[in-house]
Amino acid sequence: MPRSVFLGWSNEDRAWSLALMQHEADICSGCGLPSSETHDPTNEYNYTATPTRCHACASASHAGKDGKIDSAGLSYRIERRS
């Protein structure tokens, strides 16, 4: 990161900004959870996936498709098992 981005920032501001960038870089693009945790083989099967549907997205996708039901708007809420 260019140092000029941080001109005028306090040391605490810079530290928080860098921490946020590290956190965002660790997020899995699929589930939104930390990749450092979810990609660890020891965590296999430590999560539950609950299907949920955005009915607005599904309606938009079905428009003009004779109302056929498909996976439009379907996503999964992922949670770590206790």
Secondary structure, DSSP 8 states (H G I E B T S, - for coil): --GGGGTT--HHHHHHHHHHHHHHHTB-TTTSSBHHHHT-GGGTT-EEEEEEE-HHHHHHHHTTTTT---STTEEEEEEE--
